[in-house]
Amino acid sequence: PPSKPTGRVPVIPFTETEAVLDTLLRYIYPVPKPVIRSLEELAPALEAAHKYDVQAATDGLRKNLVAPELLRKHPLRVYAIASRYNLEEEARIASTATLAAGLLTQPLHEDLKAMTAFAYHRLAVLHERRASEAIKLLVLPDEVRCRLCSGAQYVRWAAAPARGGATPVSGKPPKWWAPYQERAREELRARPASGVVVSMQFLQEAAREAGCEQCGTSILASFWWFEQLREKIDALPATV
């Protein structure tokens, strides 16, 4: 004989927390979408969406994953999460965000454990290649000089081979160039992005290290070159 109804509501056990399930269901039902403010909220929700194959939730969470605030604060974690779920477009966006943040400066986090060696290797290759190409751009043009430490007294003359006349040969660069170049190389190896090496604070520190009263003026007069440097670095490949 058929069993008598017990009046109990069937219960389906879930391993996810109430907050995660609430986020997931908000993408399914016609209610306001959840507001995601941290990766601590987003990562488990994305895992659940992937686990239960809820495409609507996955699509919504992908947009949240590359929100500017999350990319600014946690670019490597965002890249790791995107790579874990094969979110290629989001991984590319996050890889660009890691350039200004650096790799070795990012704190360890559980999110990084699931990142494959392949995903990390291609990110490391991006950083290494971009740093190498950016450092090659650190070549000071002859017209960038300091009136005090590399002015006319440092310009030597050589005989012109064709007409027997004299032609000026470049003198030595201003004193600010050596400390700037050394620090810029170090910075680009750590963070292959243009923001720091053309910043006013970075340039002021080079002028102080130079020990020349006019080097600060020389740097300001050479700002056109730093703008060119910024544009050239920004034009280098920036995604995995």
Phi and psi in degrees as a GROMACS rama.xvg file:
@    title "Ramachandran Plot"
@    xaxis  label "Phi"
@    yaxis  label "Psi"
@TYPE xy
-63.2088  145.636  PRO-2
-72.557  148.457  SER-3
-76.889  139.923  LYS-4
-62.2325  137.342  PRO-5
-91.1617  -15.6948  THR-6
83.2388  0.200916  GLY-7
-85.4768  143.345  ARG-8
-81.4877  129.27  VAL-9
-60.3944  138.849  PRO-10
-117.176  126.994  VAL-11
-107.526  117.282  ILE-12
-73.692  138.343  PRO-13
-124.191  146.362  PHE-14
-85.5816  -16.9384  THR-15
-76.997  157.292  GLU-16
-75.858  166.747  THR-17
-60.5171  -40.1648  GLU-18
-63.8936  -40.2654  ALA-19
-66.581  -44.9696  VAL-20
-65.5376  -36.4881  LEU-21
-62.0567  -43.7132  ASP-22
-61.7165  -44.5489  THR-23
-62.7762  -45.9765  LEU-24
-69.6495  -26.7004  LEU-25
-68.1728  -21.6776  ARG-26
-83.7647  -16.0691  TYR-27
-94.4594  -44.9627  ILE-28
-92.9688  156.359  TYR-29
-75.4215  67.5611  PRO-30
-129.241  166.381  VAL-31
-55.7566  137.661  PRO-32
-67.7834  151.064  LYS-33
-68.9847  151.247  PRO-34
-98.4271  115.058  VAL-35
-101.981  121.262  ILE-36
-114.8  -8.93289  ARG-37
-148.188  160.244  SER-38
-70.3923  -24.3057  LEU-39
-63.7322  -30.9281  GLU-40
-82.5636  -40.2706  GLU-41
-74.6474  -44.7234  LEU-42
-58.0048  -50.6438  ALA-43
-66.3248  -31.6679  PRO-44
-67.6353  -40.3853  ALA-45
-66.9886  -36.9483  LEU-46
-62.4275  -42.922  GLU-47
-66.6337  -41.3842  ALA-48
-61.1448  -38.6437  ALA-49
-69.5951  -40.9549  HIS-50
-63.3527  -44.8501  LYS-51
-95.5736  4.08021  TYR-52
56.6999  49.894  ASP-53
-96.1595  94.334  VAL-54
-64.6646  -37.4535  GLN-55
-61.2999  -41.1273  ALA-56
-68.8266  -41.2622  ALA-57
-60.3736  -44.773  THR-58
-62.0287  -43.1799  ASP-59
-66.7421  -41.7983  GLY-60
-70.1439  -29.0337  LEU-61
-61.7032  -40.3302  ARG-62
-65.6719  -40.3713  LYS-63
-66.3193  -32.4829  ASN-64
-60.6075  -35.9869  LEU-65
-104.171  28.996  VAL-66
-62.1412  140.815  ALA-67
-51.7803  -39.6876  PRO-68
-66.5501  -40.9438  GLU-69
-68.8715  -37.5413  LEU-70
-66.1711  -36.2309  LEU-71
-70.0414  -41.2445  ARG-72
-83.9393  -39.2516  LYS-73
-135.817  57.7286  HIS-74
-61.5364  -38.5327  PRO-75
-70.7571  -38.2958  LEU-76
-65.0861  -40.973  ARG-77
-61.6199  -42.992  VAL-78
-62.3087  -42.7484  TYR-79
-63.3956  -43.7303  ALA-80
-65.6955  -44.649  ILE-81
-61.8881  -41.2693  ALA-82
-66.7661  -36.7623  SER-83
-60.3886  -37.5785  ARG-84
-103.843  17.835  TYR-85
57.2519  37.9464  ASN-86
-90.236  83.4468  LEU-87
-62.867  -44.1224  GLU-88
-63.9548  -42.7783  GLU-89
-67.0338  -35.4648  GLU-90
-63.8756  -39.0845  ALA-91
-66.0664  -43.2558  ARG-92
-62.3629  -43.995  ILE-93
-67.6652  -34.4479  ALA-94
-61.9131  -37.1482  SER-95
-65.543  -39.7277  THR-96
-65.6391  -27.8995  ALA-97
-70.7594  -19.7157  THR-98
-61.9942  -44.6589  LEU-99
-76.9653  -19.9772  ALA-100
-92.681  -28.6398  ALA-101
86.2353  165.433  GLY-102
-99.0382  -51.4877  LEU-103
-73.6163  -13.4367  LEU-104
-86.2888  -10.628  THR-105
-78.6168  136.692  GLN-106
-70.7613  151.84  PRO-107
-68.9489  146.414  LEU-108
-153.268  154.714  HIS-109
-57.145  -30.9257  GLU-110
-60.4293  -26.116  ASP-111
-76.5166  -18.4981  LEU-112
-64.0642  -31.9497  LYS-113
-86.8891  -2.12921  ALA-114
-76.948  131.385  MET-115
-75.4504  161.778  THR-116
-62.1367  -35.3172  ALA-117
-61.0373  -46.7205  PHE-118
-63.5819  -43.2221  ALA-119
-70.7802  -37.3072  TYR-120
-63.4379  -44.2455  HIS-121
-69.2186  -26.952  ARG-122
-71.5715  -42.1596  LEU-123
-63.4535  -38.8314  ALA-124
-63.842  -41.3768  VAL-125
-57.5862  -47.8562  LEU-126
-62.9164  -45.1947  HIS-127
-64.4473  -47.4954  GLU-128
-65.7116  -42.3369  ARG-129
-66.9674  -40.8483  ARG-130
-60.7403  -44.4576  ALA-131
-60.4966  -45.34  SER-132
-69.5304  -36.0505  GLU-133
-67.4852  -40.4674  ALA-134
-63.6151  -33.9278  ILE-135
-63.5676  -21.2512  LYS-136
-80.6279  -7.94334  LEU-137
-81.3565  68.3743  LEU-138
-123.948  115.184  VAL-139
-80.1787  127.648  LEU-140
-69.5433  154.92  PRO-141
-60.1631  -31.2439  ASP-142
-74.6922  -8.86927  GLU-143
-85.9232  108.461  VAL-144
-140.211  167.529  ARG-145
-114.675  132.877  CYS-146
-61.9615  -28.257  ARG-147
-91.9011  -48.6598  LEU-148
-101.009  -9.70842  CYS-149
-145.482  39.5694  SER-150
-82.7488  -153.071  GLY-151
-61.077  -29.9115  ALA-152
-66.2197  -14.8077  GLN-153
-101.299  -1.70521  TYR-154
-88.6778  124.669  VAL-155
-104.773  162.71  ARG-156
-119.293  145.885  TRP-157
-132.929  153.183  ALA-158
-69.0746  133.549  ALA-159
-75.2425  127.587  ALA-160
-64.8272  -29.1123  PRO-161
-83.4766  -48.6674  ALA-162
-111.463  -0.609189  ARG-163
77.3152  5.26562  GLY-164
-84.2431  -164.873  GLY-165
-117.127  143.09  ALA-166
-131.947  138.562  THR-167
-70.3063  139.636  PRO-168
-112.826  135.952  VAL-169
-54.4258  135.983  SER-170
-84.0301  -166.738  GLY-171
-80.1121  154.829  LYS-172
-70.5639  164.451  PRO-173
-62.8468  158.503  PRO-174
-64.8668  -23.512  LYS-175
-71.972  -18.7094  TRP-176
-66.7087  -44.0223  TRP-177
-60.4795  -51.3252  ALA-178
-65.7234  -35.3599  PRO-179
-64.1658  -48.3069  TYR-180
-61.1584  -42.6563  GLN-181
-63.9283  -46.0647  GLU-182
-70.9044  -34.1566  ARG-183
-66.8292  -40.1997  ALA-184
-60.6665  -45.0353  ARG-185
-62.4497  -43.1088  GLU-186
-65.3598  -43.6224  GLU-187
-68.2537  -31.4582  LEU-188
-65.6722  -35.4634  ARG-189
-81.807  -40.8131  ALA-190
-140.966  92.6326  ARG-191
-75.8203  61.8267  PRO-192
-132.916  161.769  ALA-193
-85.04  -18.9758  SER-194
-52.463  -48.1348  GLY-195
-75.9713  -45.8149  VAL-196
-69.316  -13.9716  VAL-197
-113.752  10.7168  VAL-198
-76.6042  151.754  SER-199
-62.4454  -38.549  MET-200
-62.7646  -43.179  GLN-201
-62.7457  -41.724  PHE-202
-70.0015  -37.539  LEU-203
-63.2067  -37.9997  GLN-204
-65.301  -37.0216  GLU-205
-64.9676  -39.3547  ALA-206
-65.373  -39.5972  ALA-207
-65.604  -41.819  ARG-208
-66.4353  -26.6266  GLU-209
-66.4474  -34.8949  ALA-210
72.8494  21.7511  GLY-211
-115.531  133.927  CYS-212
-66.7356  -25.2439  GLU-213
-102.429  -3.48314  GLN-214
-65.243  -32.5872  CYS-215
-61.6852  -41.6575  GLY-216
-65.2197  -38.1175  THR-217
-62.1308  -41.615  SER-218
-64.5069  -44.4329  ILE-219
-62.3306  -39.2489  LEU-220
-70.0472  -19.4715  ALA-221
-99.2498  15.3625  SER-222
-62.5209  -25.6136  PHE-223
-59.0575  -36.7938  TRP-224
-70.906  -38.3477  TRP-225
-66.2418  -33.5821  PHE-226
-66.2225  -39.8641  GLU-227
-63.8008  -40.0136  GLN-228
-62.3521  -43.4311  LEU-229
-58.451  -47.3191  ARG-230
-62.7633  -39.7972  GLU-231
-69.1604  -39.9516  LYS-232
-66.8796  -42.9672  ILE-233
-64.2638  -23.8002  ASP-234
-82.7317  -7.99144  ALA-235
-70.9187  154.659  LEU-236
-51.062  132.34  PRO-237
-125.982  6.09927  ALA-238
-134.814  158.112  THR-239
